[in-house]
Amino acid sequence: MNMKLRFLTLCCLMAWNQLGYAEETPVSEEDSVTSAELEEESDESSEHEEDSASEAEESHEQNNQQSDKEKIEAQVDVSVEGIKNKDKAAWNNVKVYLGQIANEYADGSERHQYLVQTAVDKGLRALGYYNTQYHFELVPRAGKKSLLKLNVILDDEKVKLDEVDIQIQGQAKEDSEFVKLEQNAPKKGAALSHEAYDSFKSNIENLAFRKGYFDGHWIYHRLEVYPQDHQADWRLGYDSGDRYHYGEIRFTDNQIRDDYLRNILKVKSGDPYDTNDLSTMTSDYSSSNWFSSVLVEPTIHEENKTVDLNVLFYPKKKNSMEIGLGFETDVGPRLQFNWKKPWINSRGHSLESKTYISQPEQRFELGYNIPLRSDPLHYYYQISGGIEREDDNDTKTTAANLGFQRFWTRETGWSFSLGVKARYDSFTQGNDSFKTLLIYPTASLNRTRSDGNRFPLWGDSQKLTVNWGTKALASDVNFYSYKASTAWVRTYAKNHRFYLRGEVGYIHSNDFHRIPPALRYFAGGDMSVRGFGYKDITPKDPRNGKKIGGTHLATGTLEYQYQVIPNWWAAIFYDTGLAANNFKRSNLHSGAGVGVRWASPIGAVKFDLASPVKSPNNESGLNFYIGLGSEL
């Protein structure tokens, strides 16, 4: 049975290889193929043959003989007329066959003419031209090689399908995918295409292999052509046999309990086999973040028509760390350190922490994740906490927070959370000094997609967070707030990368002066509005000019990057935004600048220079930024 499986796999690979070769065939705009063009194509083919010969360890003498053949020059040029202007697709196909004639035979002889006519006829028949007339003419040319000219007269009518007889036997006869495939076969009157015939046969074989019809075989397969009648018939008979089902599913080298792993499975013993299930299984277990690699080994049992699966796991390292470095003119150097334990115990609990340190601000956050056994891939609880401290001009605060949330994730990438948070802040903002306790329900919706690279060329992220606090839940103030953000990265023509970012936020409270600085809105600085200092964009107390934070937030970025040399990108950008007590355009601050991006082995490193171009107070200056980390 293993031999059958290997044979089917080999057939699939060979079919895909042939399709790939046909798609990659170069298209010429010339209606004739000269010997020089044929020699160039032959050289490319010979180079490929030499590579294969080297890999197969052929003798040095054989390589020398092959090299001598390559140096043989064609004695005549070849011109084929009468095809391109009538059927460009047929002409492109003919060129493929002509390119297979070696230069050593290109002498204008009857043998050469036979080879040329046979190649052209094969190329034309593949697309339904059977009653073709050929006329050769050898034309001497002064100072040049003689020209072997082939005049082709195509039949006015191509061969078309008359009967399409497809008989599927076995359990596949009632399989909806086989029924759909049969319905998509060419209908009577369609132009004959050998490629379509071969492709349909391959589709049947590939579908049978994918869906576990491992005993499938051809009863007959014939393409019957009647050139004088301009008709052709498909005769296909395929016996799929019985479909195989999943047998025993085992786990090997797993550090997570079997009951958790089985609840991730989308299949169970007794279900019909489908190769796509194995890919899904590998992807699901990998996305759990518990394993660094997952391998599924199928074992076929012909006697009872089952396939056992052995899932091999290689656990992730118990600790992973990420470091982010940066610099801003008004902040100085900054450090971000993320530490994760992807699994702590056999129930798949995990721990993650984030530490941020700069001269004016320090934060430490900790999250403990508890997956649900019923669906550990999509449902989990999180217990979180943190402490923070900030001393930046008009803001001085010390705070602690706790949270308990439930998360629901979807295969589309979207994640929804619902929970409750509590925070206690002792702060001074401007002239106001308070100690505030907030206990509030919170909900969020987010999704992040990317191509998986540390410097993504494609990706996007979306996030929405809504908070609501009330004195009825022991909060010191009533408030509600929301914040939505999005970022997009797209790359075109390999070297043109675009980055767009936007965010909007709003908070409302009748006791706004008691809202801690962490929930008020400030703008300016890296990842906000470059050209302005960190948190410099905000309403100020008219009495003393001190920053007090805003109730409204809106910022946006438009950035274009061009790859100058591999992994190095030049950037130009424009940022705009506001942090104010309303969304009036008069509050907008805008900055522009240039920068450099380096796609380093440890992630994206960026260097930016920016200055204000518009602000209510006509501010000026130059700000310098260094950052490490993803834009998403």
N, C-alpha and C positions, 0 to 999 in steps of 0.2 A: 504493500500500500504506500510505503514511503517513496518507492520509485515512481508511483503514479503522481504523487504530490510534487516530487521534484520535476517530473516531466511537464506537468501543467505549469509550474512556476517558470520553467525554461521557455515554454511556449509564450507565456505572457510577456516575459522580458524581450524575447525576439520580436514579438509583434510591436511592442512599444518602440523598440530600436528602429524597426523599419519605418514606422510612422514618423519618428523623430528625424530620420534621414531624409524622408520625402519633404518634410517641412523646411529643412535647412538647405535644400537644393537651391543654389543661386539662380536668379532670373536674369537673363540677358535680353537686351532690347534688339539685338541683331537677328536677322532672319537667316543668316548663314553661320556655320561653325567652321572656322578655319582650323588647319592643323595646329597652329600655334595655340589656339584656345584649348583644343583637345589635349595637347601636350601638357599645358598647365594643369588641367583637371587630372590628367593621368599622374603628373608628378605628385599632386596632393594625395592621390590614392596610394601611390607607391610609398610615400613617406609613412602613411598609416600602416601599410603592410610591413615596412621595415621595423617600425616600432613593435608591432605584434611579433615579428620574427625574433627580434631581440629578446622580448619577454619570454618567448618559447625556447630560447637558447638555440637557434639555428646556427649552422656552421658558418664560419667566416667566408668560406668559398661560395656558399649560396648567396650571401649578401653581396659579394662582388659581382656575381652573375646578374643579380637583380639590378645593381647599379649600372652595369653595362647596358642592360635593356633600356634603362631610363634615358641613356644618352643617345639612343637611336633616334634619328630625325626622320619625320615623315617625308616621303618623296613627293607627295602631292597634297594640295589643299583640297578641302571638301566644302561644297556649298549645297545646301538643301533648300529648295524653293517650292512655294505653293502651300505652305502649312500655316505659317505665322499669321498672315493677313486674314485667314479664315477661322482659325481656332488657336488662340494664344496658349490656352491650357494644354492642348495637344502638342504644340511646339515645345513647350517647356518640358513635357514628359519625354518627347523624342530626344531632346538634348541629353537627358540623363542616360539613355541607352547608347547614344553615339559616343558619349564620354568614356564608355567601357571598352572601346576598340583601341588596342595597343598601336603605337606608332610603327612598330616593326611590320605591321600588315598594310600600312597606308602607302601602297605603291600604285594604285589605279588598276590593278589586275582584276580579272574576273572574280578571284577569291575575295579581293578587297570590296568589290562592288556587291558581292553576295553578303558580306558582313554588314555593310552599310545599309543595304535594303532590309536585311533581317532586323537590324536594330531599329530602323525607322518603323517597320511594320509592327514590331512588338509595342513600341510606344504608342502607335495609333490604335492598335487593337484594344489596348487597355482602356481606351476611352470610346470604343464603339465603332471605329472606322475599320471595316473589314474588306470592302471591295475597292481597294486602292490600286491605282496604276502608277508604275514607276518607269522612268526613262532616264538612262545615264548618258552623259556626254563628257568626254575627256577633252578639255580645251587647253592647247599649248599657249603659254604666255612668255613673251620675250623678257628675259632678265629675271623671271620669277619661276616658281614651281608651276607645274601644270595644275589645272583646276579640274577636279572631278565634280561635275555638276549633276545633281539629281533633281529632276523635275517630278514633282508629286502631284497627281490629280486625285483629289479626295472624292469619295462617293458623295453624291448629293444628299444621301440619307444615311444617318447613323443607325446602327443596330439598336433596337429597343427591346425592352422586356415584354414577353408575351405571357408567360406563366411564372408565378413565384410560389413554388410548392414547398412549404416548410412544415415538417412533421416533428413535433416534440413528444416523446414518450417518457414514461416514468413519472415520478412525483412532480417533476418540474412542469408537467402539462397543466397542472392546476395552480402553479406559482404565478402570482400577479405580475411579478417583474418579468418573467419569461413571456407572459401574455402580452405585456406592454411592448417588449422588445420585438415580438413577432408582428405586432400592429404597426410598428415603425419601419418595417421592411419596405423597400421600394415597391411601388405599385406598377401594374401593367401600364405600358406606355412610357415608362422612365427610360432615359438613355442608359445603355449598358456601360457599367464601370467595373473593371476588374478589382479596383481598390475597394469599392463599396461591397463587393461580394466577399473579398478576403476579410474586410473589416467586420462584416456581419458575422462571419464564422468565428472570428476571434472574440467578438462580443458574447457569443453564446458560450464559448469555452471559458472566458473570464468570469462570466456571471455564474456558471456552474461551479467553478473553483471557489469564488467568493462565498457562495451560499451553501457550500458543503456537499455538493453532489460529486463526491470524489470517485465514484464508479462510472461517471458519465463517459460516453464514447460515441463516435459517429457510426451510424448504420450505413449511410452513404452520403456523399456530397459531390454534386456534379454541376458544372456550368455548361449547358448545352447551347451551342451557337449555330444558327442557320443563316450564313452570310447572304445567300441569294434571296432569302425572304426578309432579310433585315430584322430577324427576330432572335431572341435568346430566352432560355428558360433556366431558372434556379431550381435545383433539386437538392433539398437538404433534409436529412433525417437524423435526429439526435436522440439517443436514449440516455436520460439522466440517471436512471437507477433511483435508489432511495436516498433521501437527504440524511446526512449525519447530524447527530445531536450532541450536546455537551454531556460529557460524563462527569468524572470526579474533578473538582476544582480545588487545588491544593495551594498553600502558601509556604514559601521557603525563606528563611533568614529574615523574618519580619519581627520587628521589635514592638509592633502594635498588636493588640489582641485580635484574634480571628473574628470575633463577633463584630467588631468595629469595621474591619476590612470587608466582611461579607455584606454589610449594609451599604457599602459603596458600590458593590457590584450591580450592574444593570441586567445581568443574566444569571441563570441558575441551572443546575443540572437538569437535563431533560429538555431544555430550550433548543430550538433549531440553531445550527452552527451558522455564523456569519463572520467573515474575516474582519469586517468593520468593527465588530464588537471588541476584537483584540486591540485595535487602535484606540478605541474609546476607553477601554480598561486601563491601558498604559497611561493615557492622558489624565484620567481621573486620579489615579494613584499618585502620579507625579505632581498634580496640582494640589494635593493635600499638604505639600511641603514637608512631609515626613521622610521622603526618600530622595536620594540623589540619582538613582536609576531604577527602572522597572523593566523586567524582561518577561514576556509570556511565552512559554514553551508548550506547543500543542503536540499531543501524541495521538495518532489515529489507530483505532481498533476496527479492523475491517469486519471481524466476525460479528460484532454487535452494533456496527454502524455508529460508533461514538467517538468523541474527541475529548480526551482528558487534557486539562490545562494545569500547568505548573507555573505559578507566578513567583518569579525570583525577585527579591527586594535587596537593595543596598541602602542601608539607612544613611540619612544625612548626618554630618558631623553635629555633635551636641551643641556646639557654639559657632555662631557666625557673627562677624563684625563688619561694619561699614564706617568709614571716616570721611567727613566732609570739611573742607577748609575754605575760608573766604576772607575777603578784606573789603572794607568800605571806608571812604574818606572820613566820615563822621563817626564811625563805629570802631575802626581799627580792625585787628584780626579777629576772626571768629572760628569756632570749632564746633562741629556736630559729630557725635559719636553714637551709633546705633548698635545695639547688642541684642542678638536673638538666640533663644534656645528653641529650635523647631519642634522638639519633643522632649518631654520631661519624664513621662511614665508610659506604661503600656496602654493607657486610655487616650493617648495623643494630646495631653495638655501641653501648652506651649507658653513661653514667656518672651516678652520683648520690652526693651527699654530704649529711650531716646534722651540724649544729653546734649544740651546746647550751652555753649559758654562764649561770652564776649564781655568786654569791659563793662558795658552798661546793663547787660541782661544775662541771667543764668536760669536754666530750666532743666528739670529732671522729670521724666514721665515713665510710668511702668504699666504694662498691660499683661494680664494673665488670662489666657483663652482656654475655655472648657468646651470641647466639641460634644454634641449630643450623639449618643450611641445610635439612635434611630437613623440619623443621616449626618454623619460627622463631616461630610464634605461640604454641606450647604448650611448647616445650622450650628451655632455655637454661642456661648455666653462669654462676656468679657468683664472682668473686674479690673478697674483702672484707678490710678492715683498719681499724684505728682505734687511737686513743690516748685515755686518760681520766685525769683527776686529780680527787681529792676530798679535802677537808679540812673535815670537819664534826664538831665536838665529838670523839667517841670514834673516828672513822674517818678515817684518813689513808692514801691509796693513790695509787700511780702505776702505770699498766698500759698494755700494748699487746696487740693481738690481730690474728690473721690467720685467714682462712677460705677454704675452697674448697667450693662446693656445686653440686649439680645440681638443677634445678627442673623439675617436671612440672605443667602447669596444665590444667584441664579447662574445657569450655564452661559447665559448671554454676557456675563461679566458684571452685571449690576448687583449691588449689595445694599440692603436696607437694614437699618438698625433702629431700635426703639429702647429707651431706658430712662434712667434718672441720674442726674449729676448734682453734686453739692460742692460748693467752694466757699472758702473763708478768706477774705482779703483785708489786710490792714494797709491802707494806702493814703498817699497825698498826691492829688492831681491839681496843679495850680495852687490855689489858696484853700482848697477843700481837703480836709482830712477826716477819714471815716474808717470804721471797721464794719464790714458788711458780710452777712451770711446769706448765701443764695442756695436754695434747693429747688431744682426745676426739672421737669420732664424735657427730654431732647429726642429728636428724630433726625436721621440723615439718610441720604440716598447718594450713592457714588459709583463710579465705574472708571477703570483705567485700562487702556489697551495700548499695546506697543508691539514692535517687531522683535522684542526681546534683547536688543542690543543695548550696551551701556550708553551708547550715543545713538538713540533711535532715529531712524530716517522716516519712520511712520509711527504715529501714535496719537492718542488723545485722552483726555481725562475730564470728567464732569463730577461736580460735588454740590450737594445742597444740604444745608443744616438749618434746622428750625428749633428754637428754644422758647420755653414759656414758663415764667415763674410767677408765683402768687403767694401772698401772705398766708393764704389758707394752708399752704404746705410748709409753713414756718420760714419762708423767705422774708428778709427784711424789707424788700420792695416788690412791687408788681412790675413785670416787664414782659415783653416778647421781642424776639429778634429772628432774623433770617440772614443767611449769607449763601450766595450761589457763585460758583467759579467754574471756568472751563479753560482748557488749553489744547492746542492742536499743533501737531508737527506733520508736515507733508513735504516730500521731496520729489522733484520732477527733473527728468533728463539727467539723472544721476548726480548732478553737481549743484542743483538749485533747491535749497532747503528753506521752507517758510515756517515761521513760528508765530502763532497768534495766541493771545491770552486775554482773558477778561474776567472781572469779578464785580459783583454788586452786593451791597449789604444794607440792612436797616435795623435799627433798634428803637423801641419806644418805651418810655417810662415817665410817669409823672414825678418821680424822684430821681431824675437822671444824675444829679450830683452825687448820689450814693451808688451808682453803677461803677464797679471797679474798672480800672483802665484796660484790663484784658478783654472786656466786652465792648469797650468803646472803639471807635474807628479812627485810625491814623493811616496816612499814606506817605510814600516817598521812600527811596532807597532801592536796593536790588530786589527783584521780583515784585516791584511795585511801579513807581514812577521814577526812573533813573534821571539823573540831572539834579535831583533834590536830595537833601540829607535824610537820614533814617528817621521816619515818623515826623518829618518837618511839616507835612501838609496836614493841617488840622485847624479847627477853629481856635481862636485865642481870646483870652479874657480881655475885653476892651479897656479894663481899668489898669492892667499891668502888663499885658502882652504875653502872659503865660499860656501854654498849651492846655486845652481842656478836653480835647477829644470830640469827635463828631457823632451824629446819629445816622448819617448817610455816607455810604461808600460806593465809589465806582471807579475802576481803573481798567486800562486796556493797553495792549502791546501789539505792535505790528513790526516784525523783524524779518529781514531777508539775509540769507547766508549763501555764500558761494565757495565751493571747495577749490582752493587755489592749488594745493598739492594734496596727495592722499592724507586724510585724517586732519588736515588743517583747513579751517574755514574762515573767511573774512565776513564780517557782519556789519549791517547798518540797521538802525532801529529808531522807532518813534514810540514814546510812551505818553499817555495822557490819563488824567484822573483827578478825583477830588475826594476829600474827607471833610464833610461840612454838615450843616444842619438842614440842607435841602439839596435838590439835584439841579440847581441853576447852572447854566453854562458859564456864568461869570465866575464861578468858583473853580473852574478847570485849571489845572497846572499841566504843562506839557514839556517834555524833554526829549532830546534826540542825541544820537551819538554813534560811535563806531566801536567795533570790537573784534576779537579774535577768538575762535573756538578750536580747541584741540580735543580730538576724540582719543583720549589716552587709554591705556589698558585698564585703568582703574575707574574710568568714567569720564564724563564731559568736564573739561576745564575751560573756564571763560575769563577773558580780560576785556573790560569795557571802560570807555571814556565817554562821559555824557555831560551835557550842560543844559540849563533851562532855555526854552525857546518861547514860552508863554506862561505868565502867571499874573494874578491880580496885582501883585506888588512889583512886577517887572524885575524879578530876581535874576541874578547872574552868577557865574562861577563855573568851576569844573570839578566833577566828581569822578573818582576812580574806583572800580569794583573788580574784585577777583572772586570767582566762585567755583565750586566743585560739586557736581551732582546733576541729576536729571532735571530737565525743565518740566517734566510731567509729574 
